[in-house]
């Protein structure tokens, strides 16, 4: 069974991703930054590892040993200061890409942000440092040799999941539930047709299984 390493498993989307993958009996490792988070996950029967995105690439290579794919769902969310945004959302993300390539992990799914692929919107954003970090992290991923997929979710909510989305269509609604983002990540992870593509997703009326 293939094993997925979740970077940022204790984040708002990451926790939902862990729960959904566990429910589906998928093989995965939850990467978190605090030992107490590792302990809690392991108590729940979940394989977990301690990772530090401000640490070395070599340490990340060791953490990724045995993984077949990576989902990057870590991030500062633009709320922890520009320094941490630079360290996590840009430098940390790029280090995971470098480590993945060294470790021989080809499949890589990135959780980005809506409009992070549009320079004019990035420059006008009220959280410009965060959006700049996402813009350049995504660019580095596209330049890598990884079998990547970049997901640009709309503004995240804690609404109940609908299982339905719109892809690359933000004319009416730019929100999406975190739970539907997690479900979309799982679908894309196993969809080879999504390799080396970007997708923007928001609330919609098309089932996740057929929307992409």
Biotite code that builds the C-alpha atoms (Angstrom):
import biotite.structure as struc

atoms = struc.array([
    struc.Atom([0.000, 0.000, 0.000], chain_id="A", res_id=1, res_name="UNK", atom_name="CA", element="C"),
    struc.Atom([1.341, 3.432, -0.919], chain_id="A", res_id=2, res_name="UNK", atom_name="CA", element="C"),
    struc.Atom([2.219, 5.766, 1.938], chain_id="A", res_id=3, res_name="UNK", atom_name="CA", element="C"),
    struc.Atom([1.541, 9.509, 1.924], chain_id="A", res_id=4, res_name="UNK", atom_name="CA", element="C"),
    struc.Atom([3.422, 11.955, 4.123], chain_id="A", res_id=5, res_name="UNK", atom_name="CA", element="C"),
    struc.Atom([1.245, 14.880, 5.269], chain_id="A", res_id=6, res_name="UNK", atom_name="CA", element="C"),
    struc.Atom([3.285, 17.997, 5.969], chain_id="A", res_id=7, res_name="UNK", atom_name="CA", element="C"),
    struc.Atom([1.271, 20.173, 8.342], chain_id="A", res_id=8, res_name="UNK", atom_name="CA", element="C"),
    struc.Atom([-0.993, 17.434, 9.664], chain_id="A", res_id=9, res_name="UNK", atom_name="CA", element="C"),
    struc.Atom([-2.018, 19.508, 12.674], chain_id="A", res_id=10, res_name="UNK", atom_name="CA", element="C"),
    struc.Atom([-3.263, 22.451, 10.628], chain_id="A", res_id=11, res_name="UNK", atom_name="CA", element="C"),
    struc.Atom([-6.940, 23.158, 10.069], chain_id="A", res_id=12, res_name="UNK", atom_name="CA", element="C"),
    struc.Atom([-7.010, 21.340, 6.718], chain_id="A", res_id=13, res_name="UNK", atom_name="CA", element="C"),
    struc.Atom([-4.383, 18.822, 7.815], chain_id="A", res_id=14, res_name="UNK", atom_name="CA", element="C"),
    struc.Atom([-6.458, 17.532, 10.736], chain_id="A", res_id=15, res_name="UNK", atom_name="CA", element="C"),
    struc.Atom([-9.421, 16.956, 8.445], chain_id="A", res_id=16, res_name="UNK", atom_name="CA", element="C"),
    struc.Atom([-7.161, 15.261, 5.931], chain_id="A", res_id=17, res_name="UNK", atom_name="CA", element="C"),
    struc.Atom([-5.857, 12.931, 8.626], chain_id="A", res_id=18, res_name="UNK", atom_name="CA", element="C"),
    struc.Atom([-9.395, 12.049, 9.730], chain_id="A", res_id=19, res_name="UNK", atom_name="CA", element="C"),
    struc.Atom([-10.599, 11.388, 6.176], chain_id="A", res_id=20, res_name="UNK", atom_name="CA", element="C"),
    struc.Atom([-7.572, 9.302, 5.225], chain_id="A", res_id=21, res_name="UNK", atom_name="CA", element="C"),
    struc.Atom([-7.919, 7.286, 8.422], chain_id="A", res_id=22, res_name="UNK", atom_name="CA", element="C"),
    struc.Atom([-11.599, 6.680, 7.670], chain_id="A", res_id=23, res_name="UNK", atom_name="CA", element="C"),
    struc.Atom([-10.659, 5.429, 4.203], chain_id="A", res_id=24, res_name="UNK", atom_name="CA", element="C"),
    struc.Atom([-7.973, 3.140, 5.689], chain_id="A", res_id=25, res_name="UNK", atom_name="CA", element="C"),
    struc.Atom([-5.285, 4.878, 3.653], chain_id="A", res_id=26, res_name="UNK", atom_name="CA", element="C"),
    struc.Atom([-1.624, 4.526, 4.561], chain_id="A", res_id=27, res_name="UNK", atom_name="CA", element="C"),
    struc.Atom([-0.121, 7.821, 5.694], chain_id="A", res_id=28, res_name="UNK", atom_name="CA", element="C"),
    struc.Atom([2.261, 9.512, 8.082], chain_id="A", res_id=29, res_name="UNK", atom_name="CA", element="C"),
    struc.Atom([1.260, 12.695, 9.869], chain_id="A", res_id=30, res_name="UNK", atom_name="CA", element="C"),
    struc.Atom([4.079, 15.224, 9.983], chain_id="A", res_id=31, res_name="UNK", atom_name="CA", element="C"),
    struc.Atom([3.756, 17.672, 12.884], chain_id="A", res_id=32, res_name="UNK", atom_name="CA", element="C"),
    struc.Atom([6.044, 20.138, 14.657], chain_id="A", res_id=33, res_name="UNK", atom_name="CA", element="C"),
    struc.Atom([5.453, 19.368, 18.352], chain_id="A", res_id=34, res_name="UNK", atom_name="CA", element="C"),
    struc.Atom([6.149, 16.201, 20.304], chain_id="A", res_id=35, res_name="UNK", atom_name="CA", element="C"),
    struc.Atom([2.806, 16.421, 22.120], chain_id="A", res_id=36, res_name="UNK", atom_name="CA", element="C"),
    struc.Atom([1.083, 16.371, 18.728], chain_id="A", res_id=37, res_name="UNK", atom_name="CA", element="C"),
    struc.Atom([3.015, 13.234, 17.798], chain_id="A", res_id=38, res_name="UNK", atom_name="CA", element="C"),
    struc.Atom([2.006, 11.628, 21.095], chain_id="A", res_id=39, res_name="UNK", atom_name="CA", element="C"),
    struc.Atom([-1.684, 12.483, 20.631], chain_id="A", res_id=40, res_name="UNK", atom_name="CA", element="C"),
    struc.Atom([-1.771, 11.120, 17.087], chain_id="A", res_id=41, res_name="UNK", atom_name="CA", element="C"),
    struc.Atom([0.019, 7.927, 18.052], chain_id="A", res_id=42, res_name="UNK", atom_name="CA", element="C"),
    struc.Atom([-2.429, 7.418, 20.915], chain_id="A", res_id=43, res_name="UNK", atom_name="CA", element="C"),
    struc.Atom([-5.158, 7.514, 18.255], chain_id="A", res_id=44, res_name="UNK", atom_name="CA", element="C"),
    struc.Atom([-3.351, 4.828, 16.281], chain_id="A", res_id=45, res_name="UNK", atom_name="CA", element="C"),
    struc.Atom([-1.946, 7.198, 13.670], chain_id="A", res_id=46, res_name="UNK", atom_name="CA", element="C"),
    struc.Atom([1.625, 7.005, 12.455], chain_id="A", res_id=47, res_name="UNK", atom_name="CA", element="C"),
    struc.Atom([3.231, 10.389, 13.166], chain_id="A", res_id=48, res_name="UNK", atom_name="CA", element="C"),
    struc.Atom([6.652, 11.983, 12.868], chain_id="A", res_id=49, res_name="UNK", atom_name="CA", element="C"),
    struc.Atom([8.181, 15.155, 14.224], chain_id="A", res_id=50, res_name="UNK", atom_name="CA", element="C"),
    struc.Atom([9.338, 17.527, 11.454], chain_id="A", res_id=51, res_name="UNK", atom_name="CA", element="C"),
    struc.Atom([10.764, 21.033, 11.492], chain_id="A", res_id=52, res_name="UNK", atom_name="CA", element="C"),
    struc.Atom([10.353, 23.128, 8.353], chain_id="A", res_id=53, res_name="UNK", atom_name="CA", element="C"),
    struc.Atom([12.905, 25.577, 9.713], chain_id="A", res_id=54, res_name="UNK", atom_name="CA", element="C"),
    struc.Atom([15.447, 22.770, 10.042], chain_id="A", res_id=55, res_name="UNK", atom_name="CA", element="C"),
    struc.Atom([17.664, 21.066, 7.488], chain_id="A", res_id=56, res_name="UNK", atom_name="CA", element="C"),
    struc.Atom([16.833, 19.422, 4.195], chain_id="A", res_id=57, res_name="UNK", atom_name="CA", element="C"),
    struc.Atom([18.708, 16.333, 5.395], chain_id="A", res_id=58, res_name="UNK", atom_name="CA", element="C"),
    struc.Atom([16.337, 15.933, 8.331], chain_id="A", res_id=59, res_name="UNK", atom_name="CA", element="C"),
    struc.Atom([13.361, 16.189, 5.989], chain_id="A", res_id=60, res_name="UNK", atom_name="CA", element="C"),
    struc.Atom([14.889, 13.559, 3.710], chain_id="A", res_id=61, res_name="UNK", atom_name="CA", element="C"),
    struc.Atom([15.033, 11.198, 6.695], chain_id="A", res_id=62, res_name="UNK", atom_name="CA", element="C"),
    struc.Atom([11.435, 12.000, 7.622], chain_id="A", res_id=63, res_name="UNK", atom_name="CA", element="C"),
    struc.Atom([10.234, 11.260, 4.087], chain_id="A", res_id=64, res_name="UNK", atom_name="CA", element="C"),
    struc.Atom([11.907, 7.844, 4.030], chain_id="A", res_id=65, res_name="UNK", atom_name="CA", element="C"),
    struc.Atom([9.341, 5.225, 3.055], chain_id="A", res_id=66, res_name="UNK", atom_name="CA", element="C"),
    struc.Atom([6.872, 7.735, 1.603], chain_id="A", res_id=67, res_name="UNK", atom_name="CA", element="C"),
    struc.Atom([5.504, 7.461, -1.927], chain_id="A", res_id=68, res_name="UNK", atom_name="CA", element="C"),
    struc.Atom([3.814, 10.859, -1.991], chain_id="A", res_id=69, res_name="UNK", atom_name="CA", element="C"),
    struc.Atom([3.664, 14.138, -0.093], chain_id="A", res_id=70, res_name="UNK", atom_name="CA", element="C"),
    struc.Atom([0.807, 16.516, 0.620], chain_id="A", res_id=71, res_name="UNK", atom_name="CA", element="C"),
    struc.Atom([2.013, 19.930, 1.750], chain_id="A", res_id=72, res_name="UNK", atom_name="CA", element="C"),
    struc.Atom([-0.659, 21.526, 3.914], chain_id="A", res_id=73, res_name="UNK", atom_name="CA", element="C"),
    struc.Atom([1.520, 23.543, 6.282], chain_id="A", res_id=74, res_name="UNK", atom_name="CA", element="C"),
    struc.Atom([1.509, 27.307, 6.462], chain_id="A", res_id=75, res_name="UNK", atom_name="CA", element="C"),
    struc.Atom([1.472, 30.397, 8.585], chain_id="A", res_id=76, res_name="UNK", atom_name="CA", element="C"),
    struc.Atom([-1.802, 31.604, 7.066], chain_id="A", res_id=77, res_name="UNK", atom_name="CA", element="C"),
    struc.Atom([-0.302, 35.078, 6.931], chain_id="A", res_id=78, res_name="UNK", atom_name="CA", element="C"),
    struc.Atom([-1.024, 35.576, 10.635], chain_id="A", res_id=79, res_name="UNK", atom_name="CA", element="C"),
    struc.Atom([2.252, 34.812, 12.371], chain_id="A", res_id=80, res_name="UNK", atom_name="CA", element="C"),
    struc.Atom([4.478, 37.596, 11.087], chain_id="A", res_id=81, res_name="UNK", atom_name="CA", element="C"),
    struc.Atom([6.452, 38.084, 7.915], chain_id="A", res_id=82, res_name="UNK", atom_name="CA", element="C"),
    struc.Atom([9.521, 36.250, 9.229], chain_id="A", res_id=83, res_name="UNK", atom_name="CA", element="C"),
    struc.Atom([7.611, 33.033, 9.903], chain_id="A", res_id=84, res_name="UNK", atom_name="CA", element="C"),
    struc.Atom([5.740, 33.367, 6.606], chain_id="A", res_id=85, res_name="UNK", atom_name="CA", element="C"),
    struc.Atom([9.089, 33.465, 4.824], chain_id="A", res_id=86, res_name="UNK", atom_name="CA", element="C"),
    struc.Atom([10.441, 30.510, 6.810], chain_id="A", res_id=87, res_name="UNK", atom_name="CA", element="C"),
    struc.Atom([7.409, 28.238, 6.491], chain_id="A", res_id=88, res_name="UNK", atom_name="CA", element="C"),
    struc.Atom([5.384, 29.161, 3.415], chain_id="A", res_id=89, res_name="UNK", atom_name="CA", element="C"),
    struc.Atom([8.365, 29.767, 1.150], chain_id="A", res_id=90, res_name="UNK", atom_name="CA", element="C"),
    struc.Atom([11.632, 28.376, 2.481], chain_id="A", res_id=91, res_name="UNK", atom_name="CA", element="C"),
    struc.Atom([10.025, 25.475, 4.329], chain_id="A", res_id=92, res_name="UNK", atom_name="CA", element="C"),
    struc.Atom([7.939, 24.522, 1.319], chain_id="A", res_id=93, res_name="UNK", atom_name="CA", element="C"),
    struc.Atom([10.920, 24.626, -1.028], chain_id="A", res_id=94, res_name="UNK", atom_name="CA", element="C"),
    struc.Atom([12.976, 22.518, 1.363], chain_id="A", res_id=95, res_name="UNK", atom_name="CA", element="C"),
    struc.Atom([10.299, 19.818, 1.300], chain_id="A", res_id=96, res_name="UNK", atom_name="CA", element="C"),
    struc.Atom([10.490, 19.836, -2.510], chain_id="A", res_id=97, res_name="UNK", atom_name="CA", element="C"),
    struc.Atom([14.269, 19.439, -2.387], chain_id="A", res_id=98, res_name="UNK", atom_name="CA", element="C"),
    struc.Atom([13.986, 16.691, 0.221], chain_id="A", res_id=99, res_name="UNK", atom_name="CA", element="C"),
    struc.Atom([11.322, 14.875, -1.780], chain_id="A", res_id=100, res_name="UNK", atom_name="CA", element="C"),
    struc.Atom([13.538, 14.795, -4.852], chain_id="A", res_id=101, res_name="UNK", atom_name="CA", element="C"),
    struc.Atom([16.515, 13.532, -2.832], chain_id="A", res_id=102, res_name="UNK", atom_name="CA", element="C"),
    struc.Atom([14.364, 10.904, -1.094], chain_id="A", res_id=103, res_name="UNK", atom_name="CA", element="C"),
    struc.Atom([12.956, 9.720, -4.419], chain_id="A", res_id=104, res_name="UNK", atom_name="CA", element="C"),
    struc.Atom([9.382, 10.757, -3.657], chain_id="A", res_id=105, res_name="UNK", atom_name="CA", element="C"),
    struc.Atom([7.862, 11.760, -6.992], chain_id="A", res_id=106, res_name="UNK", atom_name="CA", element="C"),
    struc.Atom([4.229, 12.641, -6.193], chain_id="A", res_id=107, res_name="UNK", atom_name="CA", element="C"),
    struc.Atom([3.709, 15.993, -4.484], chain_id="A", res_id=108, res_name="UNK", atom_name="CA", element="C"),
    struc.Atom([0.413, 17.804, -3.879], chain_id="A", res_id=109, res_name="UNK", atom_name="CA", element="C"),
    struc.Atom([0.583, 21.420, -2.723], chain_id="A", res_id=110, res_name="UNK", atom_name="CA", element="C"),
    struc.Atom([-2.114, 23.357, -0.882], chain_id="A", res_id=111, res_name="UNK", atom_name="CA", element="C"),
    struc.Atom([-1.661, 26.903, -2.133], chain_id="A", res_id=112, res_name="UNK", atom_name="CA", element="C"),
    struc.Atom([-4.114, 29.806, -2.073], chain_id="A", res_id=113, res_name="UNK", atom_name="CA", element="C"),
    struc.Atom([-6.672, 31.281, -4.398], chain_id="A", res_id=114, res_name="UNK", atom_name="CA", element="C"),
    struc.Atom([-5.109, 33.920, -6.670], chain_id="A", res_id=115, res_name="UNK", atom_name="CA", element="C"),
    struc.Atom([-1.555, 32.924, -5.706], chain_id="A", res_id=116, res_name="UNK", atom_name="CA", element="C"),
    struc.Atom([-0.959, 32.172, -9.382], chain_id="A", res_id=117, res_name="UNK", atom_name="CA", element="C"),
    struc.Atom([-1.850, 35.740, -10.434], chain_id="A", res_id=118, res_name="UNK", atom_name="CA", element="C"),
    struc.Atom([0.902, 38.287, -9.862], chain_id="A", res_id=119, res_name="UNK", atom_name="CA", element="C"),
    struc.Atom([-1.410, 41.315, -10.054], chain_id="A", res_id=120, res_name="UNK", atom_name="CA", element="C"),
    struc.Atom([-3.654, 39.900, -7.320], chain_id="A", res_id=121, res_name="UNK", atom_name="CA", element="C"),
    struc.Atom([-0.678, 38.933, -5.184], chain_id="A", res_id=122, res_name="UNK", atom_name="CA", element="C"),
    struc.Atom([0.624, 42.507, -5.288], chain_id="A", res_id=123, res_name="UNK", atom_name="CA", element="C"),
    struc.Atom([-2.768, 43.939, -4.296], chain_id="A", res_id=124, res_name="UNK", atom_name="CA", element="C"),
    struc.Atom([-3.444, 41.464, -1.472], chain_id="A", res_id=125, res_name="UNK", atom_name="CA", element="C"),
    struc.Atom([-3.859, 42.721, 2.127], chain_id="A", res_id=126, res_name="UNK", atom_name="CA", element="C"),
    struc.Atom([-1.670, 39.745, 3.142], chain_id="A", res_id=127, res_name="UNK", atom_name="CA", element="C"),
    struc.Atom([0.908, 40.441, 0.451], chain_id="A", res_id=128, res_name="UNK", atom_name="CA", element="C"),
    struc.Atom([3.949, 38.765, 2.137], chain_id="A", res_id=129, res_name="UNK", atom_name="CA", element="C"),
    struc.Atom([1.996, 35.524, 2.523], chain_id="A", res_id=130, res_name="UNK", atom_name="CA", element="C"),
    struc.Atom([0.770, 35.624, -1.066], chain_id="A", res_id=131, res_name="UNK", atom_name="CA", element="C"),
    struc.Atom([4.267, 36.397, -2.362], chain_id="A", res_id=132, res_name="UNK", atom_name="CA", element="C"),
    struc.Atom([5.582, 33.374, -0.444], chain_id="A", res_id=133, res_name="UNK", atom_name="CA", element="C"),
    struc.Atom([2.901, 31.182, -1.989], chain_id="A", res_id=134, res_name="UNK", atom_name="CA", element="C"),
    struc.Atom([3.523, 32.613, -5.466], chain_id="A", res_id=135, res_name="UNK", atom_name="CA", element="C"),
    struc.Atom([7.222, 31.763, -5.434], chain_id="A", res_id=136, res_name="UNK", atom_name="CA", element="C"),
    struc.Atom([6.842, 28.422, -3.649], chain_id="A", res_id=137, res_name="UNK", atom_name="CA", element="C"),
    struc.Atom([4.395, 27.367, -6.357], chain_id="A", res_id=138, res_name="UNK", atom_name="CA", element="C"),
    struc.Atom([6.793, 28.582, -9.033], chain_id="A", res_id=139, res_name="UNK", atom_name="CA", element="C"),
    struc.Atom([9.611, 26.488, -7.579], chain_id="A", res_id=140, res_name="UNK", atom_name="CA", element="C"),
    struc.Atom([7.352, 23.443, -7.518], chain_id="A", res_id=141, res_name="UNK", atom_name="CA", element="C"),
    struc.Atom([6.503, 23.911, -11.195], chain_id="A", res_id=142, res_name="UNK", atom_name="CA", element="C"),
    struc.Atom([10.224, 24.108, -11.963], chain_id="A", res_id=143, res_name="UNK", atom_name="CA", element="C"),
    struc.Atom([10.966, 20.879, -10.077], chain_id="A", res_id=144, res_name="UNK", atom_name="CA", element="C"),
    struc.Atom([11.057, 17.358, -11.461], chain_id="A", res_id=145, res_name="UNK", atom_name="CA", element="C"),
    struc.Atom([8.237, 16.303, -9.129], chain_id="A", res_id=146, res_name="UNK", atom_name="CA", element="C"),
    struc.Atom([4.883, 14.955, -10.302], chain_id="A", res_id=147, res_name="UNK", atom_name="CA", element="C"),
    struc.Atom([3.109, 17.889, -8.715], chain_id="A", res_id=148, res_name="UNK", atom_name="CA", element="C"),
    struc.Atom([-0.448, 19.123, -8.420], chain_id="A", res_id=149, res_name="UNK", atom_name="CA", element="C"),
    struc.Atom([-1.112, 22.600, -7.011], chain_id="A", res_id=150, res_name="UNK", atom_name="CA", element="C"),
    struc.Atom([-4.496, 23.228, -5.415], chain_id="A", res_id=151, res_name="UNK", atom_name="CA", element="C"),
    struc.Atom([-5.682, 26.835, -5.003], chain_id="A", res_id=152, res_name="UNK", atom_name="CA", element="C"),
    struc.Atom([-8.680, 26.694, -2.646], chain_id="A", res_id=153, res_name="UNK", atom_name="CA", element="C"),
    struc.Atom([-10.976, 29.664, -2.195], chain_id="A", res_id=154, res_name="UNK", atom_name="CA", element="C"),
    struc.Atom([-11.397, 31.409, 1.143], chain_id="A", res_id=155, res_name="UNK", atom_name="CA", element="C"),
    struc.Atom([-11.590, 28.619, 3.698], chain_id="A", res_id=156, res_name="UNK", atom_name="CA", element="C"),
    struc.Atom([-14.597, 28.077, 5.943], chain_id="A", res_id=157, res_name="UNK", atom_name="CA", element="C"),
    struc.Atom([-15.558, 25.605, 8.657], chain_id="A", res_id=158, res_name="UNK", atom_name="CA", element="C"),
    struc.Atom([-18.895, 24.907, 6.988], chain_id="A", res_id=159, res_name="UNK", atom_name="CA", element="C"),
    struc.Atom([-20.166, 21.361, 6.685], chain_id="A", res_id=160, res_name="UNK", atom_name="CA", element="C"),
    struc.Atom([-18.814, 19.567, 3.613], chain_id="A", res_id=161, res_name="UNK", atom_name="CA", element="C"),
    struc.Atom([-21.029, 19.260, 0.564], chain_id="A", res_id=162, res_name="UNK", atom_name="CA", element="C"),
    struc.Atom([-18.797, 16.994, -1.505], chain_id="A", res_id=163, res_name="UNK", atom_name="CA", element="C"),
    struc.Atom([-19.418, 19.359, -4.415], chain_id="A", res_id=164, res_name="UNK", atom_name="CA", element="C"),
    struc.Atom([-17.147, 22.013, -5.905], chain_id="A", res_id=165, res_name="UNK", atom_name="CA", element="C"),
    struc.Atom([-16.413, 24.125, -8.942], chain_id="A", res_id=166, res_name="UNK", atom_name="CA", element="C"),
    struc.Atom([-12.993, 23.941, -10.577], chain_id="A", res_id=167, res_name="UNK", atom_name="CA", element="C"),
    struc.Atom([-11.338, 27.005, -12.148], chain_id="A", res_id=168, res_name="UNK", atom_name="CA", element="C"),
    struc.Atom([-14.555, 29.015, -11.896], chain_id="A", res_id=169, res_name="UNK", atom_name="CA", element="C"),
    struc.Atom([-14.734, 31.752, -9.250], chain_id="A", res_id=170, res_name="UNK", atom_name="CA", element="C"),
    struc.Atom([-17.300, 34.050, -10.849], chain_id="A", res_id=171, res_name="UNK", atom_name="CA", element="C"),
    struc.Atom([-19.963, 33.717, -8.154], chain_id="A", res_id=172, res_name="UNK", atom_name="CA", element="C"),
    struc.Atom([-18.388, 32.283, -5.031], chain_id="A", res_id=173, res_name="UNK", atom_name="CA", element="C"),
    struc.Atom([-14.860, 32.265, -3.682], chain_id="A", res_id=174, res_name="UNK", atom_name="CA", element="C"),
    struc.Atom([-15.409, 30.203, -0.532], chain_id="A", res_id=175, res_name="UNK", atom_name="CA", element="C"),
    struc.Atom([-14.966, 26.510, 0.178], chain_id="A", res_id=176, res_name="UNK", atom_name="CA", element="C"),
    struc.Atom([-15.151, 24.342, 3.283], chain_id="A", res_id=177, res_name="UNK", atom_name="CA", element="C"),
    struc.Atom([-11.908, 22.966, 4.644], chain_id="A", res_id=178, res_name="UNK", atom_name="CA", element="C"),
    struc.Atom([-13.423, 19.505, 4.669], chain_id="A", res_id=179, res_name="UNK", atom_name="CA", element="C"),
    struc.Atom([-14.123, 19.678, 0.928], chain_id="A", res_id=180, res_name="UNK", atom_name="CA", element="C"),
    struc.Atom([-10.543, 20.822, 0.371], chain_id="A", res_id=181, res_name="UNK", atom_name="CA", element="C"),
    struc.Atom([-9.291, 17.751, 2.248], chain_id="A", res_id=182, res_name="UNK", atom_name="CA", element="C"),
    struc.Atom([-11.531, 15.475, 0.162], chain_id="A", res_id=183, res_name="UNK", atom_name="CA", element="C"),
    struc.Atom([-10.263, 17.142, -3.021], chain_id="A", res_id=184, res_name="UNK", atom_name="CA", element="C"),
    struc.Atom([-6.658, 16.538, -1.974], chain_id="A", res_id=185, res_name="UNK", atom_name="CA", element="C"),
    struc.Atom([-7.334, 12.834, -1.526], chain_id="A", res_id=186, res_name="UNK", atom_name="CA", element="C"),
    struc.Atom([-8.996, 12.645, -4.920], chain_id="A", res_id=187, res_name="UNK", atom_name="CA", element="C"),
    struc.Atom([-6.151, 14.492, -6.664], chain_id="A", res_id=188, res_name="UNK", atom_name="CA", element="C"),
    struc.Atom([-3.500, 12.402, -4.943], chain_id="A", res_id=189, res_name="UNK", atom_name="CA", element="C"),
    struc.Atom([-4.762, 9.330, -6.776], chain_id="A", res_id=190, res_name="UNK", atom_name="CA", element="C"),
    struc.Atom([-5.568, 11.066, -10.070], chain_id="A", res_id=191, res_name="UNK", atom_name="CA", element="C"),
    struc.Atom([-2.629, 10.824, -12.470], chain_id="A", res_id=192, res_name="UNK", atom_name="CA", element="C"),
    struc.Atom([-4.400, 13.157, -14.903], chain_id="A", res_id=193, res_name="UNK", atom_name="CA", element="C"),
    struc.Atom([-3.858, 15.968, -12.387], chain_id="A", res_id=194, res_name="UNK", atom_name="CA", element="C"),
    struc.Atom([-0.065, 15.685, -12.512], chain_id="A", res_id=195, res_name="UNK", atom_name="CA", element="C"),
    struc.Atom([1.737, 18.950, -13.373], chain_id="A", res_id=196, res_name="UNK", atom_name="CA", element="C"),
    struc.Atom([-1.482, 20.948, -13.216], chain_id="A", res_id=197, res_name="UNK", atom_name="CA", element="C"),
    struc.Atom([-2.930, 23.797, -11.117], chain_id="A", res_id=198, res_name="UNK", atom_name="CA", element="C"),
    struc.Atom([-6.569, 23.904, -10.004], chain_id="A", res_id=199, res_name="UNK", atom_name="CA", element="C"),
    struc.Atom([-8.649, 26.586, -8.291], chain_id="A", res_id=200, res_name="UNK", atom_name="CA", element="C"),
    struc.Atom([-11.590, 25.190, -6.333], chain_id="A", res_id=201, res_name="UNK", atom_name="CA", element="C"),
    struc.Atom([-14.597, 26.829, -4.660], chain_id="A", res_id=202, res_name="UNK", atom_name="CA", element="C"),
    struc.Atom([-18.055, 25.777, -3.496], chain_id="A", res_id=203, res_name="UNK", atom_name="CA", element="C"),
    struc.Atom([-20.103, 24.411, -6.355], chain_id="A", res_id=204, res_name="UNK", atom_name="CA", element="C"),
    struc.Atom([-22.492, 21.805, -7.663], chain_id="A", res_id=205, res_name="UNK", atom_name="CA", element="C"),
    struc.Atom([-20.207, 19.175, -9.183], chain_id="A", res_id=206, res_name="UNK", atom_name="CA", element="C"),
    struc.Atom([-19.189, 16.076, -7.204], chain_id="A", res_id=207, res_name="UNK", atom_name="CA", element="C"),
    struc.Atom([-15.499, 16.109, -6.307], chain_id="A", res_id=208, res_name="UNK", atom_name="CA", element="C"),
    struc.Atom([-15.058, 12.727, -8.013], chain_id="A", res_id=209, res_name="UNK", atom_name="CA", element="C"),
    struc.Atom([-16.016, 14.159, -11.422], chain_id="A", res_id=210, res_name="UNK", atom_name="CA", element="C"),
    struc.Atom([-15.213, 17.878, -11.088], chain_id="A", res_id=211, res_name="UNK", atom_name="CA", element="C"),
    struc.Atom([-11.538, 17.780, -12.060], chain_id="A", res_id=212, res_name="UNK", atom_name="CA", element="C"),
])
